[in-house]
Amino acid sequence: MPHIVIKTISGPGKKQLQDAAEQIAAVVNKTLGKPNKYISVSVEEYGFSEWEGVYNEFVKDKPNVLIKPGYTDPKTFS
């Protein structure tokens, strides 16, 4: 029932991504009380050249983004 999507620039290894997904699922289980069998986590990796589009579509000015990044320019991350 909760499905979490991690959108990231390519780079972390499979083990790091798996560890992050498992830890995020554990936090959702603990804080929202959702059983593990209902939690799913996916990872979408993007190149640097694609990140501006991801930022503009999913992050910039979106009210559902509860933790905002510390940058406003997705080209320079400043």
C-alpha positions as CSV (number, residue, x, y, z in Angstrom):
1,M,0.0,0.0,0.0
2,P,2.6,2.7,0.5
3,H,4.9,2.7,-2.5
4,I,8.0,4.8,-2.2
5,V,10.0,6.0,-5.3
6,I,13.6,7.0,-5.0
7,K,14.7,9.2,-7.9
8,T,18.4,9.7,-8.0
9,I,21.3,10.5,-10.2
10,S,23.1,7.4,-11.3
11,G,26.1,6.5,-9.2
12,P,25.2,4.6,-6.1
13,G,25.9,0.8,-6.4
14,K,23.1,-1.8,-6.2
15,K,24.0,-2.7,-2.6
16,Q,23.8,1.0,-1.5
17,L,20.4,1.3,-3.2
18,Q,19.1,-1.9,-1.7
19,D,20.3,-0.8,1.7
20,A,18.6,2.6,1.3
21,A,15.3,0.9,0.2
22,E,15.3,-1.5,3.1
23,Q,16.0,1.3,5.6
24,I,13.3,3.5,4.1
25,A,10.8,0.6,4.2
26,A,11.7,0.0,7.9
27,V,11.1,3.7,8.7
28,V,7.7,3.6,7.0
29,N,6.9,0.4,8.9
30,K,7.8,2.0,12.2
31,T,6.4,5.5,11.8
32,L,3.3,4.7,9.8
33,G,2.6,1.3,11.3
34,K,2.3,-0.3,7.8
35,P,3.2,-4.0,7.7
36,N,6.3,-4.8,5.6
37,K,4.2,-7.0,3.2
38,Y,2.4,-3.8,2.1
39,I,5.4,-1.6,1.5
40,S,7.2,-1.4,-1.8
41,V,10.2,0.7,-2.8
42,S,11.5,1.4,-6.3
43,V,14.6,3.2,-7.6
44,E,14.7,5.3,-10.7
45,E,18.2,6.4,-11.8
46,Y,18.9,9.4,-14.1
47,G,21.9,11.0,-15.7
48,F,23.0,14.5,-14.8
49,S,21.6,15.8,-18.1
50,E,18.2,14.4,-17.2
51,W,18.0,15.7,-13.6
52,E,16.7,19.2,-14.5
53,G,13.6,17.5,-16.0
54,V,13.1,15.3,-13.0
55,Y,13.5,18.3,-10.6
56,N,11.1,20.5,-12.6
57,E,8.4,17.7,-12.9
58,F,8.5,16.2,-9.5
59,V,10.2,18.7,-7.1
60,K,10.0,22.3,-8.1
61,D,7.0,24.1,-6.5
62,K,5.3,20.8,-5.6
63,P,3.3,21.0,-2.3
64,N,3.6,17.3,-1.7
65,V,7.5,17.6,-1.5
66,L,7.7,17.7,2.3
67,I,11.5,18.0,2.5
68,K,12.9,20.5,-0.1
69,P,16.4,20.2,-1.5
70,G,18.9,22.8,-0.5
71,Y,19.3,24.0,-4.1
72,T,17.0,25.7,-6.6
73,D,19.1,25.3,-9.8
74,P,19.2,21.6,-10.8
75,K,22.0,22.3,-13.3
76,T,24.5,23.5,-10.7
77,F,22.9,22.3,-7.5
78,S,23.2,25.8,-6.0
